Amino acid sequence: MTALDLPGLSPARRTLLRRRIRLLVAATITYNVIEAAVAITAGSIASSAALIGFGLDSIVEVGSAAAVAWQFSAADHERRERAALRVISLSFFALAAYVTFDAVRALLGSGEAQRSTPGLILAALSLMIMPFLSYAQRRAGRELGSTSAVADSKQTLLCTYLSGVLLVGLALNSLFGWSWADPIAALVIAAVAVKEGREAWRGDACCAVPAAPSAGTASEADGCADGCRSSGRQSPA
């Protein structure tokens, strides 16, 4: 179930939340376009597979955010929820596939990355900016009851993890020559991406919808222990 009825939400509040999500999505797209251009350029100059992969991840994030923007461009955005979730889910799978391929290729000794100061700066900036964008969109998406907005906020949060992986990998490679650190951590991120992709495909973005006070037990059973429930499940009568 993705078409939701939240009786405690006024029409004015719904309009405000939809506008807020559109603005957050626009900000995410703008930042990721810049991030992709810088990362791919710097990665090509430094022969850094990690930087190039990070740039491609930014392109995937743009696709995910664009799906949510498309959904919320319609007045009845709930009707487009399932299609937006499919795009977000596939973007997770595509990201996991590329990161896995690139990590294995790096572990097998395909090329040796050089030091990249622009890459270090970019990773540090993304590590600071992305958590705020993710939190703001997740909060608005949960209040509005939009599973796709919550799923896209997870994509943005995953970009934060990748930023941390990239920062650590570039730093270790620059300081100690430990080129294996980045691909090992990237494989962990790929596993997380597969998990999030499966949840988005099922429409099970945890806690997209605030639970009723009487649904506390069901929320915990669904793995949503912070007082909310997944939108794909009915609360008990």
Secondary structure, 3 states (H helix, E strand, C coil): CCCCCCCCCCHHHHHHHHHHHHHHHHHHHHHHHHHHHHHHHHHHHHCCHHHHHHHHHHHHHHHHHHHHHHHCCCCCHHHHHHHHHHHHHHHHHHHHHHHHHHHHHHHCCCCCCCCCHHHHHHHHHHHHHHHHHHHHHHHHHHHHCCHHHHHHHHHHHHHHHHHHHHHHHHHHHHHHCCCCHHHHHHHHHHHHHHHHHHHHHHCCCCCCEECCHHHHHHHHHCCCCCCEECCCCCCCC
